[in-house]
């Protein structure tokens, strides 16, 4: 950490730091920083809720036999855990980061549609409530897995209807947020900030927003067809009426695979900000990173049926999706190479954001390698619906999306709160998470290779040791996230001292040109072209 003084006479308008107070401030918020804060706290609340369900799952699987929960309740836990983590935690967290950071990073005074921004957030709590209360309605919550496959989803109680409505509401929120992000980035950049001068986080968020606009209506169509099958006599997915359950899988995964990159691309953007900062070098291959991100987004629409090798797909189709899936590893590999090249011979320092970023690169790469294994049709048919798949996507989403979010929180927390967090506690949080994450999920590869199916509350005794290890790891990992909560609240209350304007020596983007904490209103006068050019030059030279 370094203490760089405030840049003189920058037009950040901190004398306009007036804002409403009390409950009205948050209910009627139109300021991008307030809405970003709401998103982040909502996402953390959902993260804890989904985490409690995960701990219930691992508690049941600690040893063979039915211990605590009946099988139907166990399946409700697995379903709601997935839905809450994807739609309630990861996606809102990245939307919160986008709200907070994008106007600061591109020199815009706010998001393009401030009132729509408020609406897009306040749709989320009612949707989350619908998911939660589905546990207490007759028949309980949805229990078809987070994918909601037909025919299970067409046969369940009213908890499935509540889940469908919740997904609709969250989808509307996502689409409005994405439209806001696209409009803000394309129309409100500071003078002199061309597209190829934007920070990588802005690029990845922009491409993610396009993905959201493209695929959320597809998911809405899929769950609406489930709803009409359930209540209005249609037979989209009912074989008895001439429908096809596999059709649901095609429609769902046409949404579902881009959704993986909706959660991964913003993580790539965060890591592409953090690694150059703490390597004190420019990002290696900026242009190739932009093209790789775009390539990943386009290819993500061409690989959906690699989730469906076991449905009886023709060999020709299996080959196409196998090759397309392998191809998507190329631009992802470009990104990993560029991150490593950025660190190579850099003047690295290992503060908490950098530790989480390096942890992300290592573990996400491992998750990608198990994805390449699963891309091979003959192998996937054996491993489909086993714990190998569970291990794979948790390495991608926990070590990927979640670790990058932790990195982002520690990286920007001084700018948000005006105070430095406790670095020792941050590093402890990293090592605790890193160790127990691997204790939890690495054994699942072996369970999957040995043939243990996922989404079962009981198992044969030969799987006991690895399941016990995973359950202990999950408990330790889960409770360890309270360290993050402590560190954030500690920083809000004053931390270890005031944060300088630029707490990280290698940081050369616009958000570090305003005071810490960032004033309520920033960039009411766009930053001058000379400042944008100076920062662009510093990014190339530092």
Secondary structure by P-SEA (a helix, b strand, c coil): ccccccccccccccccccccccaaaaaacccaaaaaaaaaaaaaaaaaaaaaaaaaaaaaacccccccccaaaaaaaaaaaaaaaacccaaaaaaaaaaacccccccccccccaaaaaaaaaacaaaaaaaaaccccccccccccccccccccccccaaaaaaaaaaaaaaaaaaaaaaaaaaaaacccccccccccccaaaaaaaaaaaaaaacaaaaaaaaaaaaaaaccccccccccccccaaaaaaaaaaacaaaaaaacaaaaaaaaacccccccccccaaaaaaaaaaaaaaacccccccccccccccaaaaaaaaaaaaaaaaaaaaaaaaaaaaaccccccccaaaaaaaaaaaaaaaaaaaaaaaccaaaaaaacccaaaaaaaaaaccccaaaaaaaaaaacccccccccccaaaaaaaaaaaaaaaaacccaaaaaaaaccccccccccccccaaaaaaaaaaaaaaaaaaaaaaaaaaaaacccccccccccccccccccccccccccccccccccaaaaaaaaaaaacc
